[in-house]
Amino acid sequence: MKKAYVTITSTIIIAALLGGCGQQPAQTTAAAVTTVAETTAAETTPEVTTAPELASVKADDGSMYADLSEGMPSFFEASDGWTNGSMFNVTWRGTNVTFDDGKMQLVIDNDPKPKSKIPYSGGEFRSKDFYGYGLYEVSMKPIKNDGVVSSFFTYTGPSDNNPWDEIDIEFLGKDTTIVQFNYYTDGKGGHEYIYELGFDATEDFHTYAFEWLEDSITWYVDGVEVHKATKKLPSTPSKIMMNAWCGTGVDGWLNAFVDSDLPLTAEYQWVRFTPAG
């Protein structure tokens, strides 16, 4: 199953970013989903395998582009001072989200002030706004190390007074020649799919994406369709998120965490959202 993106010019990209209607800002309750007409990936999906030549911008039509070489965009934030618990063996620290050498780094390290017997710190980067149906893209390099996850995903849940809806692109550090896709609808997951990349994702930046529509989620690697889901899909507008963390109690999934080479760093160049339709 392979389908290439349709190529569009930078003029069209800029025009799209300057038009349209307003984007709902983040609140404790996400905005209602806008129903969109069924469209094909070829009609809605631009080809992006290198960073667009645009500054960070959140446009009136709901589109967003974050150039992470410029530092922290005003419409994103770093998680700081709490832990997710369960399998997450890190406390999120704002100091673990850094910007250097034209990229953003999400860092796993020893925590200088361990919290609740959690010895490690991790980096998490998240949008302030909620986003719905559309194309989500990132240029990134994950961490290669047993026991860790580097990710790009959408999420909302009880902390937003919403059901737990999530769409994932996850790199398992034990084998960075594969990528795992998954999604949750009202807290129900079990849709894991492993895709063999044919390259080591840690050796260079690549573009990873998913297009979330009312009737499908389609994942892409460097502009090529590699997986599609059509059943029991999430529907709640969510935050765009990236994180790097080490696990505990999930050795069968991630392998046991090896901490001999700390700090560990995942790198991100840019993030983009294009609304459906």
C-alpha positions in Angstrom: 0.0 0.0 0.0 1.9 3.0 -1.2 0.6 6.4 -2.4 2.8 9.5 -2.8 1.7 12.9 -1.6 0.6 15.4 -4.3 3.3 18.1 -4.7 2.3 21.7 -4.2 4.4 24.9 -4.5 5.5 27.1 -1.7 3.2 29.8 -3.1 0.2 27.6 -2.5 1.4 26.8 1.0 1.7 30.5 1.9 -1.7 31.3 0.4 -3.2 28.6 2.6 -1.6 29.9 5.7 -3.0 33.4 5.1 -6.7 32.7 4.5 -9.8 31.1 6.2 -11.5 31.0 9.5 -10.2 31.2 13.1 -8.5 28.4 15.2 -10.1 27.5 18.5 -7.6 28.3 21.4 -6.9 25.6 24.0 -9.3 25.5 26.9 -10.0 22.9 29.6 -12.7 21.5 27.2 -11.8 21.0 23.6 -14.0 22.5 20.8 -16.5 20.3 19.0 -15.4 18.4 16.0 -16.2 20.0 12.6 -17.5 17.4 10.2 -15.6 17.4 6.9 -16.5 16.0 3.6 -14.8 12.8 2.5 -11.7 13.5 0.5 -8.9 11.4 -0.8 -5.3 11.7 0.6 -4.2 12.8 -2.8 -6.5 15.8 -2.7 -5.5 16.9 0.8 -2.0 15.8 1.4 1.0 18.0 0.3 4.4 16.5 -0.3 6.7 17.6 2.5 10.0 15.8 2.9 12.1 18.8 3.8 11.4 21.8 6.0 9.0 24.3 4.3 10.6 27.8 3.8 8.2 29.5 6.2 8.6 31.1 9.6 6.7 29.7 12.6 3.1 30.8 12.1 -0.4 29.9 13.3 -2.8 31.1 10.5 -6.4 32.2 10.5 -7.5 29.1 8.5 -6.4 26.8 11.4 -3.1 25.7 9.9 0.1 25.8 11.8 3.8 25.6 11.1 6.5 25.5 13.8 10.1 26.1 12.7 12.0 24.7 15.7 15.3 26.2 14.5 13.8 29.5 15.8 13.4 28.3 19.4 10.1 27.8 21.3 7.1 28.9 19.3 4.6 31.0 21.2 1.8 28.5 20.6 3.7 25.5 22.1 4.9 24.8 25.7 7.2 22.4 27.6 5.6 20.1 30.2 7.2 20.7 33.6 7.0 19.3 37.0 4.7 16.3 36.8 4.8 12.6 35.8 2.3 10.4 34.0 3.1 7.5 36.3 2.4 3.9 35.3 4.9 2.9 32.7 6.5 6.3 32.5 9.7 6.3 34.5 10.4 10.1 34.1 9.2 13.4 35.5 8.7 16.0 32.8 11.1 18.8 33.1 11.0 22.1 31.2 14.8 22.0 31.2 14.7 18.8 29.2 13.3 20.7 26.2 16.2 22.6 24.6 16.8 24.4 21.3 20.3 24.2 19.9 22.1 23.9 16.5 18.9 24.7 14.6 16.8 21.9 16.2 14.7 21.1 19.3 16.0 18.4 21.6 13.9 16.3 23.9 16.2 14.9 26.6 16.1 11.8 28.9 18.5 12.2 31.9 18.9 11.6 35.6 16.6 13.8 37.5 18.5 16.1 39.9 15.4 16.3 42.1 13.7 12.8 41.9 10.0 12.9 42.5 7.9 10.0 43.9 10.9 7.6 43.5 11.1 8.3 39.8 14.9 8.6 39.1 14.8 10.0 35.5 13.7 13.2 33.8 12.2 13.4 30.3 11.2 16.1 27.7 7.7 16.7 26.5 6.6 19.4 24.0 2.9 20.2 23.4 0.7 22.6 21.6 -1.4 25.0 23.6 -4.3 24.7 21.1 -6.4 21.7 20.1 -6.5 20.5 16.5 -9.0 18.3 14.7 -9.2 16.6 11.3 -6.2 17.3 9.0 -2.6 16.4 8.2 0.0 16.2 11.0 3.7 16.2 10.0 7.0 16.2 11.8 10.7 16.1 10.8 12.6 14.2 13.5 15.3 11.8 14.6 14.5 9.4 17.5 16.7 7.9 20.2 18.4 4.6 19.8 18.6 3.0 23.2 16.9 0.0 24.9 13.9 1.0 27.1 13.0 4.4 25.5 10.3 5.9 23.3 10.5 9.0 21.1 7.2 10.1 19.7 4.9 12.4 17.7 1.2 12.2 18.5 -2.1 13.8 19.2 -3.7 13.5 22.6 -6.6 14.6 24.8 -8.1 13.0 27.9 -9.7 13.4 31.3 -7.3 16.3 32.2 -9.0 18.3 29.4 -12.5 17.0 30.5 -12.5 14.9 27.3 -12.5 11.2 26.4 -9.0 9.7 25.9 -8.4 10.1 22.2 -4.9 9.6 20.8 -3.1 9.0 17.5 0.5 7.9 17.7 3.8 7.7 15.8 6.2 6.0 18.3 9.9 4.9 17.9 11.0 2.2 20.2 14.7 2.7 20.9 15.4 -1.0 20.9 15.0 -1.1 17.1 14.9 2.2 15.2 14.6 0.5 11.8 10.9 0.2 12.6 8.1 2.6 13.7 4.9 1.8 15.6 1.5 3.4 14.8 -1.4 3.2 17.1 -4.6 5.1 18.2 -7.0 5.2 21.1 -10.7 6.0 20.9 -12.3 6.8 24.3 -9.5 5.0 26.0 -9.6 1.9 23.8 -6.4 1.0 22.0 -5.0 -2.2 20.7 -4.5 -0.9 17.1 -0.7 -1.3 17.1 0.9 -1.6 13.7 4.7 -2.1 13.1 6.1 -0.7 9.9 9.6 -1.6 8.7 11.3 1.6 7.5 14.1 0.1 5.4 16.5 2.5 7.1 17.7 3.5 10.6 15.6 6.5 11.7 18.4 7.8 13.9 20.8 8.4 11.1 19.0 11.2 9.4 15.9 13.4 9.6 12.8 12.0 7.9 9.3 13.3 7.6 6.6 11.2 9.4 2.9 12.1 9.1 -0.6 11.0 9.6 -3.8 12.4 8.0 -6.8 12.2 10.4 -10.2 12.3 8.7 -13.6 11.5 9.9 -13.5 8.0 8.2 -9.8 7.2 8.2 -6.3 7.7 9.7 -3.5 7.3 7.1 0.2 7.2 8.1 3.0 8.3 5.9 6.8 8.0 5.8 8.6 10.5 3.6 5.4 11.2 1.6 4.5 7.5 1.0 1.4 6.0 2.5 2.3 3.0 4.6 -0.7 2.2 6.8 -4.5 3.1 7.0 -7.1 2.5 9.7 -10.8 2.9 9.2 -12.6 1.4 12.3 -13.6 3.0 15.6 -11.6 6.2 15.1 -11.0 9.0 17.5 -13.1 12.2 17.0 -12.1 14.7 19.7 -9.8 17.7 18.9 -6.5 17.1 20.6 -3.2 18.7 21.4 -0.1 18.0 19.2 2.6 16.4 21.3 6.1 15.1 21.2 8.0 13.4 24.1 11.0 11.2 25.0 10.8 8.9 28.0 12.1 5.7 29.5 9.8 3.0 30.6 9.4 0.8 33.6 7.5 -2.5 33.9 7.2 -2.8 30.1 10.4 -4.7 29.3 8.5 -7.0 26.9 7.6 -4.0 24.8 10.7 -1.7 25.1 13.4 -3.9 26.6 14.9 -3.0 30.0 16.1 0.6 30.1 19.9 1.0 29.8 21.1 4.2 31.4 24.8 4.0 30.8 24.8 6.7 28.0 22.7 9.4 29.6 21.7 12.0 28.5 19.8 10.7 25.5 18.4 13.1 23.0 15.7 13.0 20.3 15.8 15.8 17.8 13.0 17.6 15.9 13.3 20.2 13.1 9.8 21.3 12.4 6.1 20.5 12.9 3.1 21.3 10.7 -0.7 20.9 10.7 -2.9 21.4 7.7 -6.7 21.3 8.3 -8.8 18.9 6.3 -10.7 20.3 3.3 
